[in-house]
Amino acid sequence: MAYVLAVDQGTSSTRAIVIDCSTGSIIAEHCETLVSIFPKEGYVEINPVDILSTTLQCIDAAVEIAEEKGISTDEIAGLGITNQRETTIVWDGLTGEPLYNAIVW
């Protein structure tokens, strides 16, 4: 049987879901909330390290739940990713560290 791991990284949370390809059933799911930063009226930012860490936490947790249900990681045949559309992050090319918060809007 084949499964897909879907990652939805949105403006308020990050979610990972393991889906059965043959039935479309959700086998495992995990969600982590993100904290928005409001530097001034009409502006929204998110700490980029939080985006990365919640994404990794959600993937790990969803895969662990799937494994507890007897699904091997070898059975996960694909990965789908959705993101926040216009959110922008600038990274330091040498260190890989973010230079500032993610600009959401």
KAKA-V11424 format. One record per backbone hydrogen bond with DSSP energy under -0.5 kcal/mol. NH is the residue of the N-H (numbers start at 1). CO is the residue of the C=O. E is the energy in kcal/mol with one decimal. If there is no record, write none. Layout:
BEGIN
nh: <NH:NH>
co: <CO:CO>
e: <E:E>
END
This chain:
BEGIN
nh: <3:4:5:6:6:7:8:9:9:10:10:14:15:16:17:18:19:19:20:21:21:22:24:27:27:28:30:32:34:36:37:39:43:45:46:47:50:51:52:53:54:55:56:57:58:59:60:61:62:63:64:65:66:67:68:69:69:70:71:72:75:76:77:77:78:80:82:86:87:88:91:92:96:99:100:102:103:104:104:105>
co: <75:19:78:4:17:80:15:7:82:8:13:32:8:30:6:28:4:17:25:2:19:2:20:18:25:18:16:14:12:34:45:37:40:37:102:35:47:47:48:49:50:51:52:53:54:55:56:57:58:59:60:61:62:63:64:65:66:67:66:70:72:73:3:75:3:5:7:84:84:103:89:97:92:90:90:46:88:44:102:44>
e: <-2.2:-2.2:-2.5:-0.6:-3.3:-3.1:-3.0:-0.6:-2.3:-0.9:-2.7:-2.8:-2.1:-2.6:-2.7:-2.7:-2.9:-0.6:-2.8:-2.2:-0.6:-0.5:-3.0:-3.2:-0.6:-1.4:-2.2:-2.8:-2.7:-0.6:-3.4:-0.6:-2.2:-2.8:-1.7:-0.5:-0.7:-1.5:-2.2:-2.8:-2.6:-1.8:-2.4:-2.5:-2.5:-2.2:-2.5:-2.6:-2.6:-2.5:-2.3:-2.4:-2.3:-2.6:-2.1:-0.9:-0.7:-1.9:-2.3:-0.5:-1.8:-1.4:-2.7:-1.0:-0.9:-2.4:-2.7:-1.0:-0.7:-2.0:-0.5:-3.3:-2.4:-3.0:-0.6:-3.2:-2.7:-2.5:-0.8:-1.4>
END
